[in-house]
Amino acid sequence: RFTRGYGAMHQIHVMQADKGCDFDFLQRGGAAPNGEPEIH
């Protein structure tokens, strides 16, 4: 088991395939998006 470095970050923060296989700390938090912007 890794305790530091990339190995530890990978074990702790990488999400599963159904959630995009990305680091969880790269996810945007807060309010839900408002959808498509209005085109003028």
TORFI-777779 format. One record per residue (C-alpha): residue in one letter; x, y, z. Coordinates in steps of 0.02 Angstrom, whole numbers, plus 50000, padded with zeros to 5 digits. Example, Ala and Ser with C-alpha at 12.3 -4.5 7.8 and 13.67 -1.06 7.14 Angstrom:
<nukes>
A506154977550390;S506844994750357;
</nukes>
This chain:
<nukes>
R500005000050000;F500635017249954;T500685030750087;R501315045249981;G501485051449803;Y500545047049645;G500195029249703;A499295035349858;M498325048449759;H497815035249632;Q497215023049766;I496235036149862;H495545047949730;V495275038949563;M493435035449532;Q492745019649452;A492365017649266;D490515021749283;K490985038749354;G492305043049223;C493955035849291;D494545053049343;F495225060349504;D493785065049618;F494595081649663;L494475087149481;Q492575086349488;R491645102749489;G490675105349650;G489255116849694;A487695120749596;A487075110349451;P487425117149277;N486055127749197;G486055117949035;E486435124848863;P486765143548849;E485565154348751;I486145157248572;H485945175048504;
</nukes>
